[in-house]
């Protein structure tokens, strides 16, 4: 299994704010989705830990978990308690 916890270099980490901005969890899900679809993160790769994403985006653990739940329901990732979050084969 390939292990990859890196966050893509040159990644913009600011989320849009304001009354017309999408919810933060949706923006975060889009960020992860783009990295999977672009091939930056491949099947079997370990995604950055919740704590790294919290620090990177300045959001709560709840926002991270909402985003990951969205991606899991879309079939893009799978999670294993105590192990991490992985890119699912497409």
ZALO-205156 format. One record per residue (C-alpha): residue in one letter; residue number from 1; chain; x, y, z. Coordinates in nm, 3 decimals, always signed. Each point is the difference from the previous one (the first is absolute). Layout:
N
PT_a_NUM_A_X_Y_Z $
...
This chain:
90
PT_x_1_A_+0.000_+0.000_+0.000 $
PT_x_2_A_+0.126_+0.346_-0.087 $
PT_x_3_A_+0.012_+0.240_+0.291 $
PT_x_4_A_-0.025_+0.369_-0.077 $
PT_x_5_A_-0.072_+0.259_+0.264 $
PT_x_6_A_+0.139_+0.293_-0.191 $
PT_x_7_A_-0.202_+0.307_-0.068 $
PT_x_8_A_+0.056_+0.116_-0.358 $
PT_x_9_A_+0.258_+0.274_-0.030 $
PT_x_10_A_-0.128_+0.341_-0.097 $
PT_x_11_A_-0.344_-0.087_+0.131 $
PT_x_12_A_-0.219_+0.294_+0.090 $
PT_x_13_A_-0.123_-0.062_+0.352 $
PT_x_14_A_-0.241_+0.289_+0.040 $
PT_x_15_A_-0.367_-0.078_-0.013 $
PT_x_16_A_-0.244_+0.254_-0.138 $
PT_x_17_A_-0.201_+0.188_+0.259 $
PT_x_18_A_-0.305_+0.219_-0.021 $
PT_x_19_A_-0.373_-0.029_-0.046 $
PT_x_20_A_+0.028_-0.145_-0.352 $
PT_x_21_A_+0.287_-0.240_+0.070 $
PT_x_22_A_-0.072_-0.375_-0.002 $
PT_x_23_A_+0.010_-0.175_+0.339 $
PT_x_24_A_+0.352_-0.069_+0.123 $
PT_x_25_A_-0.051_-0.376_+0.002 $
PT_x_26_A_-0.106_+0.013_-0.367 $
PT_x_27_A_+0.310_+0.204_-0.090 $
PT_x_28_A_+0.222_-0.246_+0.184 $
PT_x_29_A_-0.169_-0.297_-0.172 $
PT_x_30_A_+0.064_+0.174_-0.334 $
PT_x_31_A_+0.369_+0.042_+0.090 $
PT_x_32_A_+0.040_-0.371_+0.076 $
PT_x_33_A_-0.210_-0.102_-0.303 $
PT_x_34_A_+0.219_+0.211_-0.232 $
PT_x_35_A_+0.317_-0.159_+0.137 $
PT_x_36_A_-0.141_-0.348_-0.055 $
PT_x_37_A_-0.133_+0.075_-0.348 $
PT_x_38_A_+0.325_+0.167_-0.106 $
PT_x_39_A_+0.201_-0.305_+0.106 $
PT_x_40_A_+0.188_+0.188_+0.271 $
PT_x_41_A_-0.144_-0.256_+0.244 $
PT_x_42_A_-0.028_-0.350_-0.146 $
PT_x_43_A_-0.190_-0.316_+0.091 $
PT_x_44_A_+0.116_-0.124_+0.341 $
PT_x_45_A_+0.167_+0.326_+0.100 $
PT_x_46_A_-0.042_+0.110_+0.359 $
PT_x_47_A_-0.152_+0.347_+0.016 $
PT_x_48_A_+0.138_+0.263_+0.238 $
PT_x_49_A_-0.109_-0.050_+0.360 $
PT_x_50_A_-0.297_+0.196_+0.136 $
PT_x_51_A_+0.239_+0.201_+0.215 $
PT_x_52_A_+0.205_+0.102_-0.306 $
PT_x_53_A_-0.313_+0.107_-0.189 $
PT_x_54_A_-0.123_+0.194_+0.304 $
PT_x_55_A_+0.327_+0.189_+0.018 $
PT_x_56_A_+0.019_+0.052_-0.376 $
PT_x_57_A_-0.353_+0.137_-0.042 $
PT_x_58_A_-0.064_+0.144_+0.347 $
PT_x_59_A_-0.330_-0.183_+0.038 $
PT_x_60_A_-0.154_-0.219_+0.269 $
PT_x_61_A_+0.016_-0.378_+0.014 $
PT_x_62_A_-0.375_-0.001_-0.072 $
PT_x_63_A_+0.060_+0.172_-0.336 $
PT_x_64_A_+0.269_-0.256_-0.087 $
PT_x_65_A_-0.226_-0.290_+0.092 $
PT_x_66_A_-0.293_+0.140_-0.200 $
PT_x_67_A_+0.223_+0.031_-0.306 $
PT_x_68_A_+0.135_-0.353_+0.044 $
PT_x_69_A_-0.354_-0.137_+0.044 $
PT_x_70_A_-0.100_+0.163_-0.328 $
PT_x_71_A_+0.297_-0.152_-0.181 $
PT_x_72_A_-0.059_-0.340_+0.156 $
PT_x_73_A_-0.364_+0.002_-0.111 $
PT_x_74_A_+0.121_+0.087_-0.353 $
PT_x_75_A_+0.227_-0.305_+0.010 $
PT_x_76_A_+0.325_+0.199_-0.037 $
PT_x_77_A_+0.152_-0.091_+0.337 $
PT_x_78_A_-0.027_-0.258_+0.274 $
PT_x_79_A_+0.082_+0.038_+0.367 $
PT_x_80_A_+0.140_-0.246_+0.250 $
PT_x_81_A_-0.017_+0.096_+0.365 $
PT_x_82_A_+0.350_+0.031_+0.144 $
PT_x_83_A_+0.163_-0.030_-0.344 $
PT_x_84_A_-0.111_+0.302_-0.201 $
PT_x_85_A_-0.184_+0.103_-0.313 $
PT_x_86_A_+0.094_-0.155_-0.334 $
PT_x_87_A_-0.075_+0.062_-0.366 $
PT_x_88_A_-0.238_-0.268_-0.127 $
PT_x_89_A_+0.067_-0.165_-0.335 $
PT_x_90_A_-0.203_+0.153_-0.280 $
